[in-house]
Amino acid sequence: MNILVTTFWSFKDALIQTYTLPYLKIMRKHLPVGSRIYLLTIEQPKFEIPTHEIAQIDADLAQYNIVAIRFPYFNYGIKSLLNWGRILIQLLFLIISKNITIIHSFCTPAGLSGYILAVLTRRTFIIDSYEPHAEASVENGDWQRDSFRFKLLFTMEKLMSKRANYIISATEGMRKYAQEKYQATFKHFFVKPACVDLQQFSPSHRKKKEIVAQLGFEGKIVAVYAGKFGGIYLEKETFDFFKVAYNFWGDKFRILILTNHSREQIENFANNSNVPIDIIQQKFVKHSEIADYMGVADFGITPVKPIPTKRYCTPIKDGEYWALGLPIVITKNISDDSEIVAANDIGAVINEFTPQEYLRCVKVIDNLLTTHKPEELYAKVRGVAEKYRSYEIAEQVYASVYERLLKV
C-alpha cells in the first residue's frame, strides 16, 4: 500500500518537522510490510536545505520507508502556475509507476493538488488537518473575499470536501461547518487535534538551571510565547497584555519570546505598548531546543486572533505548553482549547481586549501560581495534555483509517 502525502510546506518548516513527520511514522506502523510513503514538500528559499544535508535527511527518512519529493516554491503568478503544472505531471507519473493507491493531503491548500490527482487517477483521497483556509485568510485580512485566490481555494475546498473518502479534522465542529459552507457530509470523519510528543516535552525540561541563569530568570515570573506576530497572531494586544502584567508583578515579571522576528521588530512592539525592553528575552532556537527554553517559563500565551474560523484550528503550542505543565492565557473561541482551559482551571481566557480584562487574566495566573505547589500545578496541567494532546489519539485515528482501507 503505497501512499502519496501532499503538503504545501518546506521540509525544514516546523509544520513538517513537528506536525507531519511524526504522523507519517505513526501511519507507517499500520501499513503492510514494504509499503512506502512519498512526501511532497514545496521548498521556499528561507528553508533551503544545504546540499551536504540532503543525503543524510534521505537516509533518515528511508529508515521509515519515507521518500522525499521536493519541488521549488514560486509566489503567485505565471511561474507558480507553470511550476504546479510540472508538479502535477510528475506526480501523475509517480502514482502510476509506483502503484500509489492513496493520496493523503495535509490541510486544504495541499488538498488542492491532492484533489486533482485523486480525480484524475480515481485513487482514495484523505484530507488531514481539515480546517477552513480560504475564509480564514479573508478574516485575517490577508485576502479580499472577491479576490481570485479566495474564490479559487473556497471553490476547491467545496469540491475536495465532497470528493474526500476520509476526513481527519482538528475539531468536531468542522463537520457542521462543512455541511453549512460546503454542503458536504461525511461517511468517514475523524477528529485529531495537534498532538505532542509527551516524552520530548517532559518534566526533565522544566526550569533547567543553566538556562534560567543564562536568561537571568532566577526568582522571576516568566511568560513565554513561541511563535510569530501578525497574520493570525495578535501584535499590539499581546504587548498591551504584557504591559498590564508588568504593572501587576513589577520587576519580578519577565518575558521570553521564541521567534524568528528581529530584535528591532520586538523592540518596536514593546515600545508601542510601553513595555520595558530589558524585561524581554528573545531567542530563535531549533525545535529540538524549544522544550528546554519553553520549560523555564511559568505560563504561556496563545494570542490567536479570535476570528470565527479559528474555532476549527488546533494550535500546536497549546499542547506543548500543557505537556510542560504551563497554564496558559488564550483568546476566546480558539479551537476547543479555550473551553478546555476554562473547564479545567488551567489558565485564563481573554474575552475582550481591555486593560481591565488583561488584569483579570493576570490575576487568574497569579492565583494559580500562588495557590499551587509547582509539582501540583504541573500535574494538573500535564494531565490535560495527556488527555487531549497525546499521540495515542493519532495512533487510534490512523489505525482506524488505514485498517479500514486494508479491508477494502
PEJO-V548595 format. One record per residue. N is the residue number from 0. PHI is phi as a letter, one per 40 degrees, with the letter a starting at -180 (* if undefined). PSI is psi as a letter, one per 30 degrees, with the letter a starting at -180 (none if undefined). OMEGA is omega in degrees with one decimal (* if undefined). Layout:
N/PHI/PSI/OMEGA
N/PHI/PSI/OMEGA
This chain:
0/*/j/178.7
1/c/k/-172.8
2/b/k/169.4
3/b/k/177.0
4/b/k/178.8
5/b/k/173.9
6/b/l/176.8
7/b/g/-172.8
8/b/l/175.1
9/c/l/-173.4
10/d/e/-177.3
11/c/f/175.7
12/c/k/179.2
13/d/f/-179.8
14/c/f/171.8
15/c/e/-173.0
16/c/e/-174.7
17/b/f/-173.3
18/b/f/-179.2
19/b/e/-176.2
20/d/e/178.1
21/d/e/179.0
22/c/e/178.3
23/c/e/178.8
24/c/e/175.4
25/c/e/179.0
26/d/e/-175.9
27/d/e/-177.9
28/c/f/-177.1
29/b/g/178.4
30/b/l/176.3
31/c/l/178.2
32/d/k/178.7
33/g/f/178.8
34/c/l/178.6
35/b/k/175.1
36/b/k/177.9
37/c/k/-173.5
38/b/j/177.2
39/c/k/172.0
40/b/k/179.5
41/b/j/-166.4
42/c/j/175.5
43/c/k/-178.2
44/d/e/-176.7
45/c/f/178.1
46/b/g/-175.3
47/d/k/178.4
48/c/k/176.3
49/d/k/-176.0
50/d/e/-175.8
51/c/f/180.0
52/c/f/-171.7
53/c/e/-178.2
54/c/e/-179.4
55/c/e/177.5
56/c/e/-179.3
57/c/e/178.2
58/c/e/178.1
59/c/e/179.7
60/c/e/-177.8
61/c/f/177.7
62/c/f/-179.7
63/b/g/-177.3
64/f/h/175.2
65/b/k/179.7
66/b/k/-179.5
67/c/k/174.3
68/b/j/-172.7
69/b/k/173.5
70/b/l/179.8
71/c/l/178.2
72/c/k/170.6
73/b/k/178.7
74/c/l/-176.3
75/d/k/-179.9
76/i/a/-175.3
77/c/e/179.0
78/c/e/179.0
79/c/e/179.5
80/c/e/178.8
81/c/e/179.6
82/c/e/-179.2
83/c/e/173.6
84/c/e/178.7
85/c/e/-179.3
86/c/e/-177.4
87/c/e/179.3
88/c/e/-178.7
89/c/e/178.4
90/c/e/174.9
91/d/e/178.4
92/c/e/179.9
93/c/e/-179.1
94/d/e/-178.3
95/c/e/-174.2
96/c/e/-178.2
97/b/g/178.5
98/f/h/177.4
99/c/k/-175.7
100/b/f/-176.9
101/b/k/173.9
102/b/j/-172.8
103/b/j/-175.2
104/b/k/176.3
105/c/j/179.3
106/g/l/-171.9
107/c/e/174.7
108/d/e/175.1
109/c/f/177.5
110/c/f/178.8
111/c/e/178.4
112/c/e/178.8
113/c/e/179.3
114/c/e/-178.6
115/d/e/-179.1
116/c/e/179.7
117/c/e/178.8
118/c/e/-177.0
119/c/e/-174.2
120/b/f/-178.5
121/f/h/177.6
122/c/l/173.7
123/c/k/-174.4
124/b/k/179.5
125/b/k/172.0
126/b/k/179.9
127/b/l/179.5
128/f/h/-173.3
129/c/j/176.9
130/a/l/-177.3
131/c/k/174.7
132/b/e/-179.1
133/c/e/-179.8
134/c/e/177.8
135/c/e/-179.7
136/c/e/175.7
137/c/e/-178.9
138/c/e/177.6
139/c/f/-175.4
140/g/g/180.0
141/c/e/-179.4
142/b/l/170.6
143/c/k/-177.7
144/c/f/-179.9
145/c/g/-179.1
146/c/l/178.4
147/c/e/-179.4
148/d/e/-178.7
149/c/e/-176.3
150/c/e/-179.6
151/c/e/-174.9
152/c/e/-179.9
153/c/e/177.7
154/c/e/179.9
155/c/e/175.9
156/c/e/175.7
157/c/e/-176.0
158/c/e/-177.5
159/c/e/177.9
160/c/e/-179.4
161/c/f/-178.0
162/c/f/-173.1
163/c/k/176.2
164/c/e/179.5
165/b/k/176.7
166/b/k/173.2
167/b/j/-172.4
168/b/l/176.6
169/c/f/-177.9
170/a/l/175.9
171/c/e/-177.5
172/c/f/-179.5
173/c/f/178.5
174/c/e/-179.9
175/c/e/178.0
176/d/e/-178.8
177/c/e/177.3
178/c/e/-176.5
179/c/e/-173.9
180/c/e/-174.2
181/b/f/-174.4
182/f/h/-178.1
183/b/k/172.7
184/b/l/-171.0
185/b/k/174.5
186/c/e/-178.4
187/b/j/-176.3
188/b/k/-178.5
189/b/l/178.9
190/b/k/179.0
191/a/j/176.5
192/c/l/177.3
193/c/j/-175.8
194/c/l/-173.3
195/b/k/174.7
196/c/j/-175.6
197/c/f/175.2
198/c/e/178.4
199/c/e/177.4
200/b/i/-169.7
201/b/l/-179.6
202/d/f/-177.9
203/c/f/-179.3
204/c/g/-176.6
205/c/k/170.6
206/f/h/176.2
207/c/k/-170.5
208/d/e/-176.9
209/c/e/179.8
210/c/e/175.2
211/d/e/179.8
212/c/e/-179.6
213/d/e/-176.8
214/c/f/-179.9
215/g/h/-174.7
216/b/g/-179.5
217/c/k/177.2
218/g/g/-177.4
219/b/l/169.3
220/c/j/-169.4
221/b/k/171.2
222/c/k/177.8
223/b/k/169.4
224/b/k/178.0
225/b/j/180.0
226/i/a/-176.8
227/b/l/174.3
228/b/k/-175.2
229/g/l/-176.9
230/g/b/-179.3
231/c/f/-176.7
232/b/k/-177.5
233/c/k/177.1
234/b/d/-175.3
235/d/e/-177.7
236/c/e/179.9
237/c/e/-178.7
238/c/f/171.9
239/c/e/175.1
240/c/e/178.9
241/d/e/179.5
242/c/e/178.7
243/c/e/178.3
244/c/e/177.8
245/c/e/178.3
246/c/e/-177.7
247/c/e/-174.4
248/c/f/-178.8
249/g/b/-174.8
250/c/f/176.6
251/c/f/-174.5
252/c/k/175.5
253/b/l/-178.0
254/b/k/173.5
255/b/k/179.8
256/b/j/179.0
257/c/j/-169.4
258/a/l/173.0
259/b/g/171.2
260/c/l/177.4
261/c/l/176.7
262/c/e/179.8
263/c/e/178.5
264/c/e/-179.9
265/c/e/179.6
266/c/e/177.3
267/c/e/177.6
268/d/e/-177.6
269/c/e/-179.0
270/c/e/-179.4
271/c/f/179.7
272/b/g/179.7
273/f/h/174.7
274/c/k/179.6
275/d/k/-177.4
276/c/e/-173.0
277/c/f/175.8
278/c/g/-176.9
279/b/k/169.1
280/b/k/-178.8
281/b/k/-180.0
282/b/k/168.2
283/b/j/-174.3
284/b/l/175.1
285/c/l/-177.5
286/c/f/178.5
287/c/f/-179.8
288/b/f/-174.5
289/d/e/-175.8
290/c/e/-179.7
291/c/e/-178.3
292/c/e/177.3
293/d/e/-175.6
294/c/f/178.4
295/c/f/-175.0
296/c/l/175.2
297/b/f/173.6
298/a/l/179.6
299/b/l/177.0
300/b/k/178.6
301/b/i/-174.0
302/c/h/178.3
303/c/k/176.9
304/c/k/-177.7
305/c/i/176.4
306/c/l/-171.7
307/d/e/-175.0
308/c/f/179.3
309/c/f/169.9
310/c/f/-171.3
311/b/g/179.9
312/c/a/179.0
313/a/j/-178.4
314/c/k/179.8
315/c/e/-173.8
316/c/f/179.9
317/c/e/178.9
318/c/e/178.8
319/c/e/175.6
320/d/e/-176.4
321/c/e/-178.7
322/c/f/178.2
323/c/g/178.3
324/g/g/-177.2
325/c/k/168.4
326/c/l/-176.6
327/b/l/167.9
328/b/k/-174.4
329/b/k/175.5
330/c/l/-175.2
331/c/l/172.4
332/g/h/177.0
333/b/j/-178.4
334/f/b/170.6
335/c/f/-168.6
336/c/e/179.7
337/c/e/178.7
338/c/e/179.1
339/c/e/178.9
340/c/e/-177.7
341/c/e/-175.2
342/c/e/-175.9
343/b/g/178.7
344/f/h/179.9
345/b/h/178.7
346/i/a/-176.2
347/b/k/177.9
348/b/k/177.7
349/c/j/-177.4
350/c/f/176.4
351/a/l/-173.3
352/c/i/178.5
353/b/l/177.3
354/d/e/179.6
355/c/e/179.5
356/c/e/176.7
357/c/e/-179.4
358/c/e/177.3
359/d/e/-178.9
360/c/e/177.2
361/d/e/-179.8
362/c/e/175.4
363/c/e/179.0
364/c/e/179.8
365/d/e/179.1
366/c/e/178.2
367/c/e/-176.7
368/c/e/-175.3
369/c/f/-177.8
370/c/f/177.2
371/b/k/166.8
372/c/k/-177.8
373/d/e/-178.4
374/c/e/177.7
375/c/e/-179.2
376/c/e/177.1
377/d/e/-177.1
378/c/e/-179.1
379/c/e/-177.3
380/c/e/179.6
381/d/e/178.5
382/c/e/177.5
383/c/e/176.7
384/c/e/-179.1
385/c/e/-179.2
386/c/e/-170.2
387/b/f/-174.4
388/b/g/-178.5
389/c/k/175.1
390/c/f/176.2
391/c/e/176.9
392/c/e/178.9
393/c/e/178.2
394/d/e/-178.1
395/c/e/-178.7
396/c/e/-177.2
397/c/e/175.7
398/c/e/-179.7
399/c/e/-177.6
400/c/e/-172.1
401/c/f/173.3
402/c/e/174.8
403/c/e/-179.5
404/c/e/178.5
405/c/f/-178.6
406/c/f/-176.9
407/c/none/*
